[in-house]
Amino acid sequence: MKNRALIEDVRLADILPPVDAYISLRASCGWGEVSRDAAVPALERSVDAVTALDVDGDVVGFVRVVGDPMYLYIQDMIIAADLRGQGLGRAMMERLLPRLTSAWPEAVIMLMCAKGREQFYAQFGFERRPSDQYGPGMQLRRSDR
């Protein structure tokens, strides 16, 4: 992996990452391998995104959103390992969230985060589940995976 520039040299764009970069960054960060057949329609069904590009134009992070006018789900927030901890995730969320709340005023915005990352999202107003009002998030465990 090449040496990356600091966060000051990264630019944010209101675009989806290219499919190959999406697949590659997911895999390099331990999110698993996905096929183009799965990645292409997943990206096409996104309703918003912010992509971080280094000085060479390579994707070094992205956040994307799926959903509808009632429910939005921050599906992916991935940052290249060598750029974590420099504020890139915060910058992407600060760019994305105002746009979501403006464009989708009735939508509930949700996400599931990796264990130990709850405080990062709490700074933007996300609440942990379970809580007094809500039960835990759940997912269907499929035997074929």
N, C-alpha and C positions, 0 to 999 in steps of 0.2 A: 504494500500500500504506500502511495506517495505521501510525503509530508504535506499536511494541510496548512493553509493560512489561518490566522486567527479570525475570530468572529467578525472583527472590523472589516475584513476583506470578503465576507460572505454577503451576497445580496438575496433579498427575498422577492419572489415573484408569485403572483396570484394565478398560478397554473398548476395543473397536475404534473407529477413527475412522468417522464417518458417510461413506457412499460418496462424496458430492459433495466433502467435505473431503479425502478420500483422493485422489481424482482431481485436484483443484485443487492440493494441496500437492505431489504428485508432479510435475505439470507446471511449477509455479512454481520448482521446484528443479532443473529440467533432466533429470528422469527420464523424460520423454516423456509423450505423451498416451495414455491408455487409455480404452476405452469403458466405459460402465456394464455392458454385457454381459460384459465381462471382469472388471471390478472387483467386481461383486456376488458372483459365486461365489468369487473369490479371497479376499475378506474372510470369506465364510461358511466357508471351509475352514481358516481360521486356528485354531490351537489355543490361542493366548494373545496378549495385546497389552497395551501401555501407551500411552496417549494423553495428550499434554500440551495443556492448555487455558489460554488467556490469561484475563484478568479479564472479558472479554466472552463467554467460552465458546467462542471460536473455536479451532479446532485449529491448534496451532503446531508440533507434532511428534508422531511416533508411531514405535513399533517393534512389529512383529508377527512371529509365529512360525508356521511350518507344519511338519507332520511327523506322526510316529507314535511309538509307545512305544520304538522302537529308534533313530530318527534325528530330530532336531529341527533346523530350519534357520531362522536369523534372516533373514527374507526382506527386510524393509524397515526401515531406520532413517533417517528423514527428519526434519530440523529446519528450520524457516523460516530463511532466510538471515540475517535480522537478529537472530536469537537464538543463532546458533552461537558457540561459544567461551565460553559462560557456565556450562557444566557441565550443561546439560539432557540431553545424550546420556548422560553418566555417571550422572545421577540415574535416567534411564529404565532403563539396564542394571542398576544396583544394585537396582532394584525388581523387575526381571524375572528375572534369573538365579537368585536363591535359590528363587524359585517354580518355575522350570523344573527345577532339580536335585532339588527335593523331590517334585514331582508326577510326574516322569519319571526315576526313579533309574537306569534302564538305558540311557537315551538318550545318544547322542553328539550334542553340540550343535555345529553348524557354521554357517559364514557365508562369504560372499564380500564383500569390502569394496572400496570405491573405492581406486584407486591413491593412495598417500600416507596412507591412514588406518589402516595396519596397527598402528602404535604405540597408537592409541586402544584397539583391541580386545585388544592384547597385555596391557594393564594388568589385564584380566579373566581372563587365562590362555589366551587363544586363541594358537595357534602359527601361524607363517607356513608356507605350502606353496609350493614343495616344501621338504622337510626330509630328514633322514637316513632317516626312517621312511616318509614319505608323498610321493607325487608331486604335481604341481600340480593344482589344480582345473581342470575343463574345462567347456565348454558347447558345445552343438550350434549351429553357425552356420547359420541358415536363410537360404536365398537369397531368400525372399519378404519380408525385412525390411530 
